[in-house]
Amino acid sequence: MLKELGEQLNTVHVPTNGQLVTPWLLTAHWNEWAKWFKKPMEELCALVSLPWPSLPDKEHYRTLPESIRSYFEEAVMLIDTTDNLVLQRLNLPDPAKEGISNMPFHKHLHQSTLKQYIHPIVCFMMMLLQCLWFLKGANMEILRLEDMLQEDGIDQSQIVHQINVILLKVWTAPWSKNKFHIVPNPTESCLALLTLNHDGLG
């Protein structure tokens, strides 16, 4: 699974033109955030690296990609039993402004699509597990997942449920810049780090 995700990382299409990437990174204030964090850029990028079993300090995360894959597979299976109105709302980024779309909700057309979605979420969860993020109400859940991943023989469904709890808390929380954290939204920070090279350039 990790090998497949690693290959997927090499094939993800990221703009190579610095003029396309840099404005987004500047908007996210990643450089201010990196300076605030006081860590080398290579160490920051390592926060969103895949949990290769060859790395002793990440060995207990080896099952995380499979758990996230199971999470996504369960989510895809829910499409068939989800109300059409809900699917129509999901088809639009802002249904309150744009109204309801009658466009059919499409499942993945290719098997590789699921892997493309899994990869950034694995990296995102790795970042949360390795670096607590001032997440009110979520840090205890993240620590609980950390304990579960180190526990032998734990049921996979429990881990999948805990992943869902964390993602719901993080993705439904309101984020605003403050003096304690220049880039408070961990999702934006993860995307910025995935875009960066180890020299700090996008």
Steps between C-alpha positions, in 0.01 A plus 500: 500500500778746594689415182188579294452829685865586450464442126184711507697783661741496208217529247286769664488801270637805680564823307871538425471867413606696809264781403209261542607353833662789687194731526301225672782429742537870573125527557524211747788684675694173517831688531379686809363177641828314438697778669259497797537123533881529527572170326716423193297480178599136451360415842175682423463316169561171684180565698298421186709206379359149461552264799760268343559191723876546454484809721510374864322802644207454259476121508179504707331710230543228236130401512373857466481504115289181498270644766450819299436296187229308690357834615475623141356172373226515764428861402467405131257222593276758673438680169236247392298550820537878527200720416514664156459849646809448716699378198387803301625730776831314514545565128548872562764684704243753626137388443368796705629737231476284189181310572448128453669318213315234300829358374528129592740417784775289343697231674867449423543413133842342553637276775806724530280796595443361849878476554537863397250603766653275767856630468450859627276378784769255616748790498249724678439246776876444536544873552227512765642197681855636507422863581204604717333797338324718756185309408243569766307182563705297251838447664364242745348308209832514311686367805240225529567397139874501574440255787275282285763473225752375756259245643533143373188319379270802499198472272540685169149642524595683822791672324280592202243648738768702680633638169146616421469668842823694446425609143152618598639708787777653287296564187195647674698734727512875422855623443630853539851645509622595848821596680557140604475352153550684171357210297237353734339269246698171505358395162649807330832439676507139384430600139776763517752248633402247233564767238842598635836357410747432778679825417183690589412594142171410333 
